[in-house]
Amino acid sequence: MSLLTIRNLSKAFGGVAAVNDVSFEVRQGEILGLIGPNGSGKTTVLNMLSGFLPADAGQVTMQDRDITSMRPDKLAQQGVLRMFQMTRVFTRTSALDNLLTAGMARGLAEAEAMKRAQSLIEELTLGPVQHLDAGQLSGGQRKLLEFGMCFIEPPVIAMLDEPFAAVHPVMREVMAKFIRARHEQGATFLLVSHDMPVVVDLCDRAVCMNAGKVIASGATRDVLSNHDVIEAYLGETHAGDESLAYGDHA
Ligand SMILES: Nc1ncnc2c1ncn2[C@@H]1O[C@H](COP(=O)(O)OP(=O)(O)OP(=O)(O)O)[C@@H](O)[C@H]1O
């Protein structure tokens, strides 16, 4: 069943058609990978879906409700949450208090927010640093913290922009385990990633963009072996590197 339906979404910056007539759906309970070479328009799509950028044209519906260009705070109230490439935490507040604040901002009573915060601290292996200011955490630990903040009250859909980039492999595995566990509980994800082994590992289906357009969508392995997709990536990197999908994953 479709949770989010994106129809004919477009966005131009000056003369550049960053997103050009893009349509796809995110199904209830799936992890959908949004992939494509650098500059293909993935982040711009996420910016529009999460309300950080108004669409020039097109429509986004969530279970038949029109949420096109709704503001980020309104979307968050509807359970549409976005994690950024650059993490957003309160750097002068402890990791635990960041979680507590996130829980209370989402309407939880303090005791319930604390219970969930402590459980997330444990699950995300942040126990040893829970009382440090978030600004003192490593980049990977901050991303884990942001995962916790996003999931303190389960979102309807979580949009993740390159969550694994520049993160230590040990923490990547904690993140992947966290995503898998939430997926098993029925959570829906839209995951932008350049890390193909992780996309293969986690994503049921994938949508590939190139130059602002969707060039392939379907089962992840089918998309990654699609001729146009391989061409698009080869155009970006170097001829001969055909290891799109099948490296060892961290
Ligand atoms: N605010 C902006 N102003 C002008 N051009 C922009 C802006 N944001 C994105 N673009 C352009 O739109 C195109 C799509 O960019 P976008 O960041 O969405 O791609 P991407 O697929 O997320 O890339 P990457 O994988 O490198 O993050 C690029 O040509 C980019 O230069």
PDBQT file of the ligand as one rigid body, heavy atoms in Angstrom, charges set to zero:
ROOT
HETATM    1  N1  LIG A 301      19.987  25.905  -3.455  1.00  0.00    +0.000 N 
HETATM    2  C1  LIG A 301      20.423  25.641  -4.686  1.00  0.00    +0.000 A 
HETATM    3  N2  LIG A 301      20.700  26.625  -5.552  1.00  0.00    +0.000 NA
HETATM    4  C2  LIG A 301      21.133  26.358  -6.800  1.00  0.00    +0.000 A 
HETATM    5  N3  LIG A 301      21.319  25.126  -7.298  1.00  0.00    +0.000 NA
HETATM    6  C3  LIG A 301      21.049  24.084  -6.463  1.00  0.00    +0.000 A 
HETATM    7  C4  LIG A 301      20.605  24.286  -5.115  1.00  0.00    +0.000 A 
HETATM    8  N4  LIG A 301      20.427  23.062  -4.547  1.00  0.00    +0.000 NA
HETATM    9  C5  LIG A 301      20.756  22.145  -5.485  1.00  0.00    +0.000 A 
HETATM   10  N5  LIG A 301      21.140  22.761  -6.631  1.00  0.00    +0.000 N 
HETATM   11  C6  LIG A 301      21.525  22.088  -7.891  1.00  0.00    +0.000 C 
HETATM   12  O1  LIG A 301      20.515  21.137  -8.173  1.00  0.00    +0.000 OA
HETATM   13  C7  LIG A 301      21.083  19.930  -8.669  1.00  0.00    +0.000 C 
HETATM   14  C8  LIG A 301      20.650  18.772  -7.801  1.00  0.00    +0.000 C 
HETATM   15  O2  LIG A 301      21.297  18.888  -6.539  1.00  0.00    +0.000 OA
HETATM   16  P1  LIG A 301      21.025  17.908  -5.322  1.00  0.00    +0.000 P 
HETATM   17  O3  LIG A 301      21.831  18.395  -4.159  1.00  0.00    +0.000 OA
HETATM   18  O4  LIG A 301      19.560  17.750  -5.120  1.00  0.00    +0.000 OA
HETATM   19  O5  LIG A 301      21.620  16.538  -5.867  1.00  0.00    +0.000 OA
HETATM   20  P2  LIG A 301      22.009  15.204  -5.072  1.00  0.00    +0.000 P 
HETATM   21  O6  LIG A 301      21.602  14.072  -5.937  1.00  0.00    +0.000 OA
HETATM   22  O7  LIG A 301      21.447  15.243  -3.702  1.00  0.00    +0.000 OA
HETATM   23  O8  LIG A 301      23.578  15.325  -5.011  1.00  0.00    +0.000 OA
HETATM   24  P3  LIG A 301      24.636  14.701  -3.958  1.00  0.00    +0.000 P 
HETATM   25  O9  LIG A 301      24.520  13.234  -4.073  1.00  0.00    +0.000 OA
HETATM   26  O10 LIG A 301      25.927  15.224  -4.449  1.00  0.00    +0.000 OA
HETATM   27  O11 LIG A 301      24.250  15.236  -2.589  1.00  0.00    +0.000 OA
HETATM   28  C9  LIG A 301      22.584  20.166  -8.743  1.00  0.00    +0.000 C 
HETATM   29  O12 LIG A 301      22.895  20.599 -10.049  1.00  0.00    +0.000 OA
HETATM   30  C10 LIG A 301      22.808  21.259  -7.741  1.00  0.00    +0.000 C 
HETATM   31  O13 LIG A 301      23.942  22.021  -8.069  1.00  0.00    +0.000 OA
ENDROOT
TORSDOF 0
